[in-house]
Structures are given as structure tokens and as C-alpha cells.
Amino acid sequence: MSAESAPTRRILRLALPPARRLWVGIAFGVLSAGSAVALLAVSAWLITRASEQPALIYISMAVVGVRAFALGRAFFRYLERLSGHDAAFRQLATIRSELFGRLVPLAPDGLGDTRRGDLLTRVADDVDELQNHSLRVVQPLVTAGIIAAVSVVGVTLLLPEAGLALLVSLVLAFLLGTLINRWASGAAERTIAPLRAALNDSVSDLVGNLDVLTAYGALDSAQQRVGAASRTLTDAIRSRASGSALTSAVVSVLAGAATAAALAAGVPALGAHRLDGPTLAVIALLPLAVFEVFGTVPLALGARRQVIASARRLAATTPDQPPAGVPVDRPDAVALDRHVGPVIELRGMSARWPGTAEPVLDDVSIRLHPGERVVLTGPTGAGKTALAHVLTRFIDYEGSYTIDGVEARDARQDDVRTIIGLCEQRPYLFDSDLRQNLLFAKDTATDDELFAVLERVGLSDWAVERGGLGAPVGERGALVSGGQAQRIAVARAILADFPVLIVDEPAANVDARIADRVVRDILTTAAEDGRTVLLISHTAVPDDLITRRVRLERGRVLA
């Protein structure tokens, strides 16, 4: 643990359930394992003692003990699984809440080059892997340690030589099992998580771009990439399974060696009348039960490597300190007053994308007055989208950016984003119906309000033709056109009631014959509400729809 970074240790600590829940599962695990060991010990004593044909009264307690330990083994095992999994699954909710709480300030620009499939693997599979920190690492290690210590002490009290042999066998099992497991499956266990992410990436690329891949004849190569990623992951999983099997085999051999050593020490002691036959049976067979419990230790250390690999990936996604260029709330952040017509002003503002050294915006000065409709133009790569992301506080800045005189970096980030909204060039639509995609912006809106806002963006007739608000939009809006997707995004912005609206290239993915109508409807609707609009556009916008134009080139404002 000490070799891990602080963010990784934080994730591992977070993965452990609270002590009051964790120790309940451990206690039941110890009782279950103890019952298993006691069952074999009492059974061995009972069978051997019964062969001497004593009076029933002398073995009645052992008969009762066999029944009690047999029932206790299953009963406590059930309670251990129930309490342990309940604690682990409850903790997963805490982990996910913490993870998303740290991801939200980073999105979208602070996530760097993390791919969609990889990110999905981290928030799903890697988080799920963390449940094994308590279930397959901590609980087995603690349980096996307690049972091994008690068993060694118990056998030592019966016959010191047999106790020493059991202790040596357990130490050898720990060392050899751990080394063999690390050698045979250590590399595979550390690579399974990234290989699973690579497979999810390739599948996501294939499914998400199926039409493009088919059109350009690249479908076969994409399928081959998926197949190659799948085979690589399968090989790693097989390597891990082979290592686990080899480890179990070594532990089983040492269990037999412990029994042989116990007999080698016990038979002379029996001849010297230092112990009787039933006791010899106990010290000879007890190691088999102890090793059944202790055999989980090398496997638990292997599971720990997988857990640490997932924890590292999550720690890399959600660092303690966000990357440079990602805005964060300050402890003394100022609350902003949300009202129609705030004054937005940039003075000597510069910015760069997170993780890059070169500024994408340099010495930008712009003032947006209440109710203005400003068109921002410029060539590709001029920094128009970067400016939109600065205004919505997706990336940080240098210089000055104020909202009604309050410096944006000193304000609460959520307040900034309730004042300034962004309609992206490719608006995201959820794979649900039209109603849910609108309620995303205002979950208290009634159907009448939703139809009213659709009327304002020119989609009410279309919605009725599609079957009303229950009409599906498809995965990422596959069942709607580019213009309809833009209008739905604007409808959401109206529902969210942003005083300042940034619209990024609304006509980029729209047929030319309706592009003008989409832009006109956006600006006309904003003018009716008195909203301030910053329209980023490559296409011409009529002068009667706007108040002024601003041109951006190479990160600088020209006019």
C-alpha cells in the first residue's frame, strides 16, 4: 500500500466499507471457516474414538459438535456472503457518487484524451472491481490469518512438533503460492483492466461509426480490431486462470506435506504414549481443513493486484488536483445573482486547452451587452469553440472575465453555468423519447410547457406527426435530422432559461436549404426573450437578425 500514490490510496480507502459493516462480514467469515476446521477435527476424533467402541455417553458431545459445526459452517457462510456483499454493494454507491462528483468539474475538457470506451470501462468495470477489495482481499486475508494462528496454537498445545510443522507448511504455502501466482498471472492481472478498456473502445468505435465504416469499406478492419482486442483480453484472462490453478495446486501439495509431517511427528509420539489415537487423527487431518481456508491467501494477493490496477486507473481519471487549465470552485467563491441581461466582459483574456502549453486565445477583449445578438466568425482553429468553453467555465483563463463586474474565477462555477448556456455544434440527445430529452433541462415542466417551447422553435407540428412527446429520438439523436437536433437543443436552452446563450455552429450539420431558417429561428426566439446571444457561425447571417459582428483569428479579436 505504501508504494501506491496518494490518489490510489484514497480510492482503496474509499473502496472499504465502514468498519461496523466490514467487521460483521469478517466475523461471520471467521465463524464459518472456524466451523469448517472444527468440523473436520471433531469428525476425525469422533470416528477414531468410535472405533474403540466406548459407551455412547463418551462420544455424545462429539456427535452434537459434528452436527453443530456442519450447520454452523453453512449458516455462517450464508451470513458472511450476505453481510459482506451488502456492505460492498452499499460502498459501490459511495464510490460512484465520489467518482462522478470529481468527474463533473473535469468534463468535458479536463478529461484529456480519455476515450469514450475507456471512460465507460473506468466508471463501470473498474468501479465494480473495487468491491473485491473487501470481498476477495481484506476479508479472506483477515479470516485466513485468524484461523491459521488459532489452528497453529491449538495443534502446538496437542503436539509441539506437529504445530511447528503446520506453521512451516503455512509459511511455505504463503511464500511459494504468492511467488508462483505473481509469476504465472501477475502481469495478466495488471493488464486485464486496460485490455478490457481497449476492447470497449474498439467496440464503441465500431458500433458508433458503423454507417461511416460501411460507406468507406473499413468495416472489416474495424471488426478485425475488435477481434484482436477480444483475443488479447481472453489470453490475459486465461493466463490469470492458469496462475490461479497452479497456485491452488501448490497449496494442495503443501497441505498434503503438512499432513505427512504431522504423521511423521505424531506416530512416534503415539508410540511414546504422549498422545492417543483420536488426537493423532486430529493433528493429521486438521491441516487439510486449515489449508482449505489458507489457500485463499495467495489468490487474495492476486485479486489485490487487480484491485490496485483498477484503483490506479480511477485515480488517474479523478486526481486529487485537477489538471492545469480546469476551473475549480474556490472556498470563498461568490454567489452570482441570476437575472435577465447580465453584462459579460472580457479584458485581455488568454486561455489554453488543458494539457497544452500554447495559448488558443490571446489578449481577447469583448463586451456583451444585455440583449445583444453577436455573431462570432473566424476560420477553423481560430479559437471560437475555446472562447465558448471559457465563457461556460469548461476551461480556465488568464486576464479578466467578469459577469456584472464579478470575476468569473471568483464565482461559483455552477452559478456561471446557470447564467451562460451552451448549445454545442453536435448537441447530445439521449436514447429516450422527446419528452425526456426536454425534461433534462427542466424536470418540472408540464407537457403544455414542452409543447409551447417546441412551438417556439418550430418543432410542434413535427412532434405531433411523430406521435407527440413520446416519440423516440434514437441513440444520440439517430432518428432526428441535424436541424431538428439543433432545435431540440435550443428548446432545452429556453426551458433552462439561460440569460446568456452561446450557440456553436447551429448550421454545421444542417442541410443548406434549412440552415438559414434554423439560425433565424434561434435569433428571433432569443430576441423575443431579451436574451444575450453569442452565435458562432461560418455561414452568413443577415444583418437584420444581429446587433454586431466579431471576428476571431489566431486567437485574437480583429473587430
TILUM-660977 format. One line per field, with one value per residue (C-alpha): residue number from 1; residue in three letters; x, y, z. Coordinates in nm, 2 decimals, decimal comma. Example, Ala and Ser with C-alpha at 12.3 -4.5 7.8 and 13.67 -1.06 7.14 Angstrom:
<nodes>
miti = (1	2)
milo = (ala	ser)
u = (1,23	1,37)
v = (-0,45	-0,11)
w = (0,78	0,71)
</nodes>
This chain:
<nodes>
miti = (1	2	3	4	5	6	7	8	9	10	11	12	13	14	15	16	17	18	19	20	21	22	23	24	25	26	27	28	29	30	31	32	33	34	35	36	37	38	39	40	41	42	43	44	45	46	47	48	49	50	51	52	53	54	55	56	57	58	59	60	61	62	63	64	65	66	67	68	69	70	71	72	73	74	75	76	77	78	79	80	81	82	83	84	85	86	87	88	89	90	91	92	93	94	95	96	97	98	99	100	101	102	103	104	105	106	107	108	109	110	111	112	113	114	115	116	117	118	119	120	121	122	123	124	125	126	127	128	129	130	131	132	133	134	135	136	137	138	139	140	141	142	143	144	145	146	147	148	149	150	151	152	153	154	155	156	157	158	159	160	161	162	163	164	165	166	167	168	169	170	171	172	173	174	175	176	177	178	179	180	181	182	183	184	185	186	187	188	189	190	191	192	193	194	195	196	197	198	199	200	201	202	203	204	205	206	207	208	209	210	211	212	213	214	215	216	217	218	219	220	221	222	223	224	225	226	227	228	229	230	231	232	233	234	235	236	237	238	239	240	241	242	243	244	245	246	247	248	249	250	251	252	253	254	255	256	257	258	259	260	261	262	263	264	265	266	267	268	269	270	271	272	273	274	275	276	277	278	279	280	281	282	283	284	285	286	287	288	289	290	291	292	293	294	295	296	297	298	299	300	301	302	303	304	305	306	307	308	309	310	311	312	313	314	315	316	317	318	319	320	321	322	323	324	325	326	327	328	329	330	331	332	333	334	335	336	337	338	339	340	341	342	343	344	345	346	347	348	349	350	351	352	353	354	355	356	357	358	359	360	361	362	363	364	365	366	367	368	369	370	371	372	373	374	375	376	377	378	379	380	381	382	383	384	385	386	387	388	389	390	391	392	393	394	395	396	397	398	399	400	401	402	403	404	405	406	407	408	409	410	411	412	413	414	415	416	417	418	419	420	421	422	423	424	425	426	427	428	429	430	431	432	433	434	435	436	437	438	439	440	441	442	443	444	445	446	447	448	449	450	451	452	453	454	455	456	457	458	459	460	461	462	463	464	465	466	467	468	469	470	471	472	473	474	475	476	477	478	479	480	481	482	483	484	485	486	487	488	489	490	491	492	493	494	495	496	497	498	499	500	501	502	503	504	505	506	507	508	509	510	511	512	513	514	515	516	517	518	519	520	521	522	523	524	525	526	527	528	529	530	531	532	533	534	535	536	537	538	539	540	541	542	543	544	545	546	547	548	549	550	551	552	553	554	555	556	557	558	559)
milo = (met	ser	ala	glu	ser	ala	pro	thr	arg	arg	ile	leu	arg	leu	ala	leu	pro	pro	ala	arg	arg	leu	trp	val	gly	ile	ala	phe	gly	val	leu	ser	ala	gly	ser	ala	val	ala	leu	leu	ala	val	ser	ala	trp	leu	ile	thr	arg	ala	ser	glu	gln	pro	ala	leu	ile	tyr	ile	ser	met	ala	val	val	gly	val	arg	ala	phe	ala	leu	gly	arg	ala	phe	phe	arg	tyr	leu	glu	arg	leu	ser	gly	his	asp	ala	ala	phe	arg	gln	leu	ala	thr	ile	arg	ser	glu	leu	phe	gly	arg	leu	val	pro	leu	ala	pro	asp	gly	leu	gly	asp	thr	arg	arg	gly	asp	leu	leu	thr	arg	val	ala	asp	asp	val	asp	glu	leu	gln	asn	his	ser	leu	arg	val	val	gln	pro	leu	val	thr	ala	gly	ile	ile	ala	ala	val	ser	val	val	gly	val	thr	leu	leu	leu	pro	glu	ala	gly	leu	ala	leu	leu	val	ser	leu	val	leu	ala	phe	leu	leu	gly	thr	leu	ile	asn	arg	trp	ala	ser	gly	ala	ala	glu	arg	thr	ile	ala	pro	leu	arg	ala	ala	leu	asn	asp	ser	val	ser	asp	leu	val	gly	asn	leu	asp	val	leu	thr	ala	tyr	gly	ala	leu	asp	ser	ala	gln	gln	arg	val	gly	ala	ala	ser	arg	thr	leu	thr	asp	ala	ile	arg	ser	arg	ala	ser	gly	ser	ala	leu	thr	ser	ala	val	val	ser	val	leu	ala	gly	ala	ala	thr	ala	ala	ala	leu	ala	ala	gly	val	pro	ala	leu	gly	ala	his	arg	leu	asp	gly	pro	thr	leu	ala	val	ile	ala	leu	leu	pro	leu	ala	val	phe	glu	val	phe	gly	thr	val	pro	leu	ala	leu	gly	ala	arg	arg	gln	val	ile	ala	ser	ala	arg	arg	leu	ala	ala	thr	thr	pro	asp	gln	pro	pro	ala	gly	val	pro	val	asp	arg	pro	asp	ala	val	ala	leu	asp	arg	his	val	gly	pro	val	ile	glu	leu	arg	gly	met	ser	ala	arg	trp	pro	gly	thr	ala	glu	pro	val	leu	asp	asp	val	ser	ile	arg	leu	his	pro	gly	glu	arg	val	val	leu	thr	gly	pro	thr	gly	ala	gly	lys	thr	ala	leu	ala	his	val	leu	thr	arg	phe	ile	asp	tyr	glu	gly	ser	tyr	thr	ile	asp	gly	val	glu	ala	arg	asp	ala	arg	gln	asp	asp	val	arg	thr	ile	ile	gly	leu	cys	glu	gln	arg	pro	tyr	leu	phe	asp	ser	asp	leu	arg	gln	asn	leu	leu	phe	ala	lys	asp	thr	ala	thr	asp	asp	glu	leu	phe	ala	val	leu	glu	arg	val	gly	leu	ser	asp	trp	ala	val	glu	arg	gly	gly	leu	gly	ala	pro	val	gly	glu	arg	gly	ala	leu	val	ser	gly	gly	gln	ala	gln	arg	ile	ala	val	ala	arg	ala	ile	leu	ala	asp	phe	pro	val	leu	ile	val	asp	glu	pro	ala	ala	asn	val	asp	ala	arg	ile	ala	asp	arg	val	val	arg	asp	ile	leu	thr	thr	ala	ala	glu	asp	gly	arg	thr	val	leu	leu	ile	ser	his	thr	ala	val	pro	asp	asp	leu	ile	thr	arg	arg	val	arg	leu	glu	arg	gly	arg	val	leu	ala)
u = (0,00	0,28	0,42	0,10	0,03	-0,19	-0,48	-0,47	-0,46	-0,76	-0,95	-0,86	-0,97	-1,29	-1,35	-1,35	-1,70	-1,73	-1,57	-1,91	-2,01	-1,68	-1,61	-1,95	-1,87	-1,52	-1,67	-1,91	-1,63	-1,41	-1,71	-1,77	-1,41	-1,37	-1,67	-1,52	-1,19	-1,37	-1,60	-1,30	-1,12	-1,42	-1,52	-1,17	-1,17	-1,53	-1,46	-1,13	-1,28	-1,59	-1,37	-1,27	-1,64	-1,67	-2,00	-2,22	-2,21	-1,84	-1,89	-2,23	-2,08	-1,87	-2,18	-2,36	-2,05	-2,04	-2,40	-2,35	-2,03	-2,18	-2,49	-2,27	-2,04	-2,32	-2,52	-2,23	-2,11	-2,45	-2,44	-2,08	-2,18	-2,50	-2,33	-2,01	-2,18	-2,43	-2,15	-1,95	-2,25	-2,35	-2,00	-2,02	-2,28	-2,05	-1,76	-1,97	-2,10	-1,75	-1,63	-1,90	-1,85	-1,49	-1,57	-1,83	-1,58	-1,34	-1,59	-1,56	-1,21	-1,03	-1,06	-0,78	-0,75	-0,96	-1,17	-1,54	-1,50	-1,21	-1,41	-1,71	-1,48	-1,35	-1,68	-1,84	-1,60	-1,32	-1,56	-1,72	-1,37	-1,33	-1,59	-1,33	-1,11	-1,32	-1,47	-1,17	-0,88	-0,94	-1,20	-1,01	-0,67	-0,80	-1,01	-0,73	-0,48	-0,70	-0,79	-0,42	-0,30	-0,56	-0,50	-0,12	-0,17	-0,42	-0,20	0,10	-0,09	-0,16	0,19	0,45	0,63	0,31	0,24	0,58	0,53	0,20	0,35	0,64	0,39	0,17	0,47	0,59	0,24	0,23	0,57	0,56	0,19	0,24	0,56	0,41	0,08	0,28	0,50	0,22	-0,06	0,07	0,12	-0,22	-0,39	-0,24	-0,33	-0,69	-0,84	-0,67	-0,73	-1,10	-1,09	-0,93	-1,19	-1,47	-1,30	-1,29	-1,65	-1,77	-1,59	-1,74	-2,10	-2,09	-1,94	-2,10	-2,25	-1,93	-1,72	-1,96	-1,96	-1,58	-1,52	-1,35	-1,59	-1,37	-1,07	-1,27	-1,41	-1,06	-0,96	-1,24	-1,15	-0,78	-0,87	-1,10	-0,84	-0,58	-0,82	-0,91	-0,55	-0,49	-0,79	-0,67	-0,32	-0,48	-0,69	-0,38	-0,19	-0,47	-0,49	-0,12	-0,13	-0,41	-0,21	0,10	-0,11	-0,28	0,06	0,18	-0,14	-0,06	0,30	0,17	-0,04	0,26	0,47	0,21	0,20	0,58	0,58	0,26	0,33	0,65	0,46	0,18	0,43	0,57	0,22	0,24	-0,10	-0,37	-0,51	-0,80	-0,57	-0,33	-0,62	-0,69	-0,34	-0,30	-0,63	-0,66	-0,40	-0,63	-0,91	-0,67	-0,52	-0,86	-0,91	-0,55	-0,54	-0,73	-0,43	-0,22	-0,54	-0,63	-0,30	-0,36	-0,70	-0,53	-0,32	-0,64	-0,80	-0,49	-0,48	-0,84	-0,78	-0,49	-0,70	-0,97	-0,72	-0,57	-0,93	-1,01	-0,69	-0,68	-0,57	-0,75	-0,52	-0,39	-0,65	-0,95	-1,16	-1,25	-1,46	-1,27	-1,35	-1,46	-1,65	-1,90	-2,27	-2,40	-2,74	-2,92	-3,12	-3,20	-2,94	-2,61	-2,31	-2,03	-1,69	-1,35	-1,04	-0,70	-0,82	-0,60	-0,66	-0,52	-0,67	-0,59	-0,27	-0,13	0,13	0,04	-0,25	-0,55	-0,68	-0,46	-0,55	-0,92	-1,14	-1,51	-1,81	-2,16	-2,44	-2,78	-3,00	-2,72	-2,71	-2,35	-2,21	-1,86	-1,68	-1,34	-1,15	-1,13	-0,89	-0,92	-1,04	-1,41	-1,51	-1,24	-1,40	-1,73	-1,57	-1,41	-1,74	-1,91	-1,61	-1,51	-1,15	-0,97	-0,83	-0,58	-0,67	-1,02	-1,36	-1,64	-2,02	-2,18	-1,84	-1,77	-1,46	-1,57	-1,29	-1,41	-1,77	-1,93	-1,89	-2,25	-2,38	-2,18	-2,33	-2,69	-2,64	-2,45	-2,57	-2,41	-2,57	-2,29	-2,22	-2,33	-2,59	-2,62	-2,96	-3,03	-3,16	-3,51	-3,82	-3,86	-4,02	-3,72	-3,48	-3,66	-3,72	-3,34	-3,34	-3,64	-3,77	-4,08	-4,21	-4,56	-4,65	-4,82	-4,49	-4,30	-4,53	-4,52	-4,14	-4,15	-4,38	-4,13	-3,85	-4,07	-4,10	-4,46	-4,60	-4,31	-4,36	-4,73	-4,66	-4,41	-4,66	-4,62	-4,37	-4,33	-4,16	-3,82	-3,51	-3,28	-2,93	-2,75	-3,04	-3,01	-3,39	-3,38	-3,21	-2,93	-3,16	-3,41	-3,14	-3,03	-3,38	-3,43	-3,11	-3,24	-3,57	-3,38	-3,19	-3,52	-3,65	-3,34	-3,39	-3,03	-2,99	-2,69	-2,69	-2,39	-2,48	-2,19	-2,23	-2,60	-2,59	-2,28	-2,48	-2,79	-2,89	-2,81	-3,18	-3,29	-2,97	-3,09	-3,43	-3,26	-3,04	-3,32	-3,55	-3,27	-3,20	-3,57	-3,66	-3,37	-3,47	-3,83	-3,70	-3,44	-3,16	-2,80	-2,68	-2,33	-2,37	-2,06	-2,11	-1,92	-2,23	-2,36	-2,61	-2,85	-2,77	-3,13	-3,10	-2,79	-2,66	-2,29	-2,02	-1,69	-1,41	-1,16	-0,83	-0,54	-0,69	-0,72	-1,02	-0,99	-1,31)
v = (0,00	0,24	0,21	0,34	0,71	0,92	0,92	0,54	0,50	0,74	0,51	0,20	0,35	0,46	0,11	-0,03	-0,03	0,13	-0,07	-0,15	-0,33	-0,47	-0,64	-0,80	-0,99	-1,07	-1,21	-1,43	-1,54	-1,64	-1,83	-2,01	-2,10	-2,19	-2,42	-2,59	-2,66	-2,77	-3,00	-3,19	-3,20	-3,32	-3,57	-3,72	-3,75	-3,90	-4,16	-4,27	-4,27	-4,46	-4,73	-4,81	-4,88	-4,67	-4,61	-4,36	-4,11	-4,06	-3,95	-3,79	-3,44	-3,50	-3,62	-3,30	-3,10	-3,25	-3,16	-2,81	-2,73	-2,87	-2,65	-2,36	-2,38	-2,33	-2,09	-1,85	-1,88	-1,75	-1,47	-1,38	-1,36	-1,17	-0,91	-0,89	-0,83	-0,60	-0,38	-0,40	-0,31	-0,02	0,11	0,10	0,37	0,58	0,52	0,61	0,93	1,03	0,94	1,14	1,43	1,45	1,39	1,67	1,96	1,80	1,74	1,79	1,94	1,82	1,45	1,49	1,22	0,96	0,78	0,71	0,33	0,37	0,61	0,38	0,09	0,30	0,42	0,07	-0,22	-0,06	0,06	-0,28	-0,44	-0,23	-0,44	-0,72	-0,51	-0,61	-0,94	-1,10	-0,93	-0,80	-1,05	-1,36	-1,23	-1,15	-1,46	-1,69	-1,52	-1,56	-1,93	-2,01	-1,86	-2,03	-2,36	-2,35	-2,26	-2,55	-2,81	-2,69	-2,75	-3,10	-3,18	-2,90	-3,08	-3,10	-2,74	-2,64	-2,85	-2,68	-2,34	-2,41	-2,55	-2,24	-2,01	-2,21	-2,21	-1,83	-1,77	-2,02	-1,96	-1,58	-1,60	-1,86	-1,66	-1,34	-1,52	-1,70	-1,44	-1,12	-0,95	-1,06	-0,94	-0,59	-0,57	-0,71	-0,37	-0,17	-0,45	-0,45	-0,08	-0,13	-0,38	-0,14	0,14	-0,08	-0,19	0,16	0,28	0,00	0,05	0,43	0,47	0,17	0,37	0,55	0,24	0,06	0,35	0,37	-0,01	-0,01	-0,23	-0,54	-0,38	-0,24	-0,59	-0,73	-0,47	-0,58	-0,95	-0,88	-0,69	-0,96	-1,23	-1,04	-0,99	-1,36	-1,46	-1,24	-1,39	-1,74	-1,66	-1,54	-1,85	-2,07	-1,89	-1,94	-2,31	-2,35	-2,16	-2,39	-2,69	-2,58	-2,51	-2,85	-3,02	-2,83	-2,93	-3,29	-3,23	-3,08	-3,39	-3,61	-3,40	-3,42	-3,80	-3,82	-3,63	-3,79	-4,16	-4,16	-3,96	-4,21	-4,49	-4,29	-4,25	-3,87	-3,87	-4,11	-4,24	-3,99	-3,70	-3,83	-3,83	-3,47	-3,34	-3,54	-3,42	-3,07	-2,93	-3,02	-2,80	-2,52	-2,52	-2,50	-2,17	-2,06	-2,13	-1,81	-1,60	-1,62	-1,57	-1,27	-1,11	-1,18	-1,01	-0,72	-0,66	-0,64	-0,40	-0,18	-0,17	-0,05	0,19	0,34	0,39	0,56	0,78	0,89	0,98	1,17	1,32	1,50	1,81	1,88	1,93	2,28	2,48	2,32	2,56	2,47	2,63	2,83	2,80	3,17	3,15	3,43	3,35	3,52	3,68	3,52	3,77	3,87	4,09	4,04	4,23	4,00	4,15	4,00	4,22	4,09	3,73	3,44	3,07	2,73	2,39	2,17	1,98	2,21	2,48	2,71	2,95	2,91	3,26	3,56	3,91	3,88	4,17	4,16	4,31	4,16	4,40	4,28	4,16	4,18	3,92	3,89	3,68	3,54	3,44	3,32	3,04	2,69	2,67	3,04	2,97	3,02	2,70	2,77	3,11	2,94	2,70	2,98	3,16	2,85	2,78	2,45	2,58	2,83	3,16	3,44	3,80	3,92	3,78	3,94	3,88	4,20	4,31	3,98	3,79	3,45	3,26	3,40	3,30	2,96	2,76	2,62	2,98	3,08	2,78	2,87	3,21	3,12	2,82	2,65	2,48	2,27	2,21	1,85	1,86	1,54	1,36	1,08	0,75	0,82	1,00	1,37	1,44	1,31	1,50	1,82	1,75	1,71	2,09	2,15	1,84	2,02	2,13	2,01	1,87	2,20	2,39	2,14	2,18	2,56	2,56	2,32	2,57	2,85	2,66	2,53	2,17	2,14	2,01	1,77	1,64	1,58	1,40	1,17	1,08	1,35	1,39	1,01	1,00	0,83	1,03	0,73	0,68	1,01	1,15	0,90	0,93	1,31	1,53	1,77	2,07	1,91	1,82	2,18	2,30	2,05	2,18	2,54	2,43	2,29	2,62	2,81	2,57	2,62	2,99	3,09	3,47	3,44	3,17	3,06	2,87	2,70	2,64	2,56	2,52	2,30	1,97	2,11	2,10	2,43	2,50	2,50	2,64	3,00	2,91	2,74	3,04	3,29	3,09	3,08	3,46	3,56	3,34	3,49	3,84	3,78	3,69	3,96	3,70	3,78	3,56	3,48	3,29	3,11	3,06	3,00	3,08	3,42	3,57	3,85	4,19	4,24	3,95	4,07	4,37	4,34	4,10	4,00	3,82	3,59	3,49	3,30	3,36	3,73	3,96	4,16	4,36)
w = (0,00	0,09	-0,27	-0,42	-0,49	-0,26	-0,51	-0,54	-0,16	-0,15	-0,39	-0,20	0,13	-0,03	-0,15	0,20	0,37	0,71	0,99	1,15	0,83	0,73	1,06	1,06	0,74	0,87	1,20	1,01	0,78	1,08	1,24	0,91	0,85	1,22	1,19	0,89	1,07	1,39	1,19	1,04	1,37	1,57	1,29	1,29	1,67	1,67	1,40	1,56	1,91	1,80	1,65	2,01	2,09	2,40	2,58	2,38	2,66	2,60	2,23	2,25	2,28	1,97	1,78	1,88	1,78	1,44	1,38	1,52	1,32	1,00	1,03	1,15	0,85	0,61	0,83	0,90	0,54	0,42	0,67	0,57	0,20	0,28	0,51	0,31	-0,03	0,13	0,27	-0,06	-0,28	-0,05	-0,08	-0,45	-0,44	-0,23	-0,48	-0,78	-0,61	-0,53	-0,88	-1,06	-0,81	-0,92	-1,29	-1,33	-1,28	-1,52	-1,81	-2,09	-2,14	-1,83	-1,92	-2,17	-2,43	-2,24	-2,49	-2,45	-2,42	-2,18	-1,96	-1,97	-1,85	-1,57	-1,43	-1,48	-1,47	-1,27	-1,01	-0,99	-0,94	-0,63	-0,45	-0,45	-0,22	0,08	-0,06	-0,21	-0,04	0,31	0,43	0,31	0,44	0,78	0,81	0,69	0,93	1,23	1,15	1,08	1,40	1,61	1,44	1,49	1,86	1,90	1,73	1,93	2,25	2,14	2,00	1,96	1,68	1,47	1,55	1,42	1,10	1,04	1,09	0,85	0,59	0,61	0,57	0,27	0,12	0,16	0,01	-0,27	-0,35	-0,37	-0,58	-0,82	-0,85	-0,92	-1,18	-1,35	-1,35	-1,21	-1,54	-1,67	-1,36	-1,40	-1,77	-1,77	-1,68	-1,96	-2,21	-2,12	-2,19	-2,52	-2,62	-2,52	-2,72	-3,03	-2,99	-2,93	-3,24	-3,45	-3,33	-3,32	-3,66	-3,83	-4,12	-4,19	-4,18	-4,41	-4,66	-4,68	-4,68	-4,35	-4,16	-4,20	-4,05	-3,76	-3,69	-3,70	-3,44	-3,22	-3,27	-3,19	-2,87	-2,77	-2,82	-2,63	-2,33	-2,35	-2,34	-2,03	-1,85	-1,94	-1,80	-1,48	-1,45	-1,52	-1,25	-1,00	-1,08	-1,04	-0,71	-0,58	-0,69	-0,49	-0,19	-0,21	-0,23	0,08	0,26	0,19	0,31	0,63	0,69	0,62	0,86	1,13	1,09	1,10	1,43	1,57	1,52	1,74	1,99	1,99	2,05	2,34	2,48	2,45	2,28	2,19	1,86	1,83	1,90	1,63	1,38	1,47	1,42	1,10	0,93	1,07	0,82	0,53	0,67	0,76	0,41	0,26	0,43	0,40	0,03	-0,04	0,07	-0,24	-0,45	-0,24	-0,31	-0,68	-0,65	-0,48	-0,79	-1,00	-0,75	-0,74	-1,12	-1,13	-0,84	-1,03	-1,34	-1,14	-0,96	-1,30	-1,41	-1,09	-0,95	-0,62	-0,80	-1,14	-1,44	-1,51	-1,70	-1,54	-1,33	-0,98	-0,71	-0,45	-0,08	-0,08	-0,41	-0,47	-0,54	-0,86	-0,89	-1,18	-1,38	-1,74	-1,91	-1,72	-1,86	-1,98	-2,03	-2,13	-2,09	-2,20	-2,16	-2,27	-2,24	-2,34	-2,36	-2,06	-2,10	-2,37	-2,35	-2,64	-2,58	-2,81	-2,71	-2,66	-2,53	-2,61	-2,52	-2,58	-2,41	-2,44	-2,35	-2,23	-2,52	-2,78	-3,06	-3,16	-3,44	-3,38	-3,71	-3,80	-3,97	-3,83	-3,54	-3,46	-3,10	-3,14	-2,95	-2,69	-2,63	-2,57	-2,33	-2,14	-2,11	-1,97	-1,75	-1,90	-1,92	-1,71	-1,83	-1,76	-1,76	-1,68	-1,74	-1,54	-1,51	-1,38	-1,25	-1,06	-1,18	-1,31	-1,14	-0,81	-0,86	-0,80	-1,12	-1,11	-1,09	-1,40	-1,59	-1,49	-1,63	-1,95	-2,15	-2,45	-2,74	-2,89	-3,25	-3,20	-2,93	-2,73	-2,74	-2,50	-2,63	-2,50	-2,61	-2,69	-2,35	-2,15	-2,37	-2,29	-1,92	-1,89	-1,89	-1,66	-1,49	-1,35	-1,69	-1,79	-2,13	-2,22	-2,14	-2,35	-2,65	-2,61	-2,63	-2,93	-3,10	-3,04	-3,21	-3,49	-3,39	-3,26	-3,59	-3,64	-3,29	-3,35	-3,67	-3,49	-3,22	-2,97	-2,68	-2,66	-3,00	-2,97	-3,09	-3,11	-2,98	-2,99	-3,20	-3,48	-3,56	-3,60	-3,85	-3,77	-3,78	-3,56	-3,31	-3,30	-3,25	-2,96	-2,81	-2,84	-2,68	-2,39	-2,35	-2,35	-2,08	-1,88	-1,91	-1,97	-1,97	-2,20	-2,47	-2,68	-2,99	-3,16	-3,54	-3,55	-3,92	-3,94	-3,96	-4,13	-4,49	-4,66	-4,76	-4,39	-4,23	-4,27	-4,11	-3,81	-3,75	-3,80	-3,56	-3,29	-3,31	-3,33	-3,03	-2,83	-2,92	-2,80	-2,46	-2,44	-2,41	-2,49	-2,78	-2,90	-3,23	-3,36	-3,73	-4,05	-4,26	-4,34	-4,10	-4,21	-4,06	-3,95	-3,71	-3,52	-3,35	-3,44	-3,56	-3,41	-3,59	-3,43	-3,60	-3,44	-3,10	-3,13	-3,19	-3,51	-3,50)
</nodes>
